[in-house]
Amino acid sequence: MPTYDYKCDACGHTFERQQKMSDPPVKKCPECGKPVRRPIGAVAGFVKGGGGGSAPACDRSTPCCGRETPCDRRPCDTA
């Protein structure tokens, strides 16, 4: 499921929403209630559910996300 970036021109608040491609875009800013826009090229990434995909090549000794310390789970949780 893709994650979309949004920006409010009124207050400058930026946020992401994970939505189905068929979902309607967010219309209002969660901070001020004014209209938001989805900047061009604002698909931040996909979250693939289920099997069939390959996880990044990371393990307990060499994290794929560039962290100094190993990650607790795969794929690396960079949040």
N, C-alpha and C positions, 0 to 999 in steps of 0.2 A: 504494500500500500504506500503510495507516495506521500511525502511530507512537503507541504507547500508553505512558502514564506509569504507573509502579509505585512503591509506597512500602512500606517495611518498618516496621511499628510497633515491632518489637523494638529495632532499632539506628538507625532514622531515615533509613536510606539511601534515596535516590530515584534512579530511573533510567528510561530510555526504551528501548523495544524496537520495532523495525519488524517488524510481523507481518501476515500475511494475516488477513482478518476470520474466516476459518475455522480459524485456528490456535488451539490451546488456550492459555489465559492462562498466564503464568509463575507458578509455584507457590512457588519458593524464592528468597530474597535471595542475590545473588551474593557479598555481603560476609560474611554470618553464617550463611546456610543456613536461617534461620527463614522462616515463611510471609510472603508479601507480598500486598498487595491493590492493585487497580486502582481509584483514586478515581473517583467518579462524574464523568462528563464528562471522562475522562482521555484522550481522543483528541487528541493534539497536532497532527496534521495528516496529510495524504496526500502520498505521493510518486507522481506519475503517470509511468508509463513510456511510451515510444514517442511517436509524433506525435499530432497532433490537439488537444493542449492548447495554450493560449497562455501564453507566458512573461511574467513581469512586464515592465512597460514600463521597462526600464533600458538604458543605453548607457554608453559609456566616459566621458561627461561628466557624467551625472546618474544615479548609482546608485539603485536602487529601495529598497535596504535602509537608507538613511540614513547610510551611511559617508561619511567625508570624502574618501577616495580612491576612484578607480574600481575596479571589480571585475575580476578576471581572466577570468571566464566568466559565462555566463547560465544559469539565473537566479542572482542574487547568492549567493555562498557566505557565509552569515552565521555559520558555525561558527567 
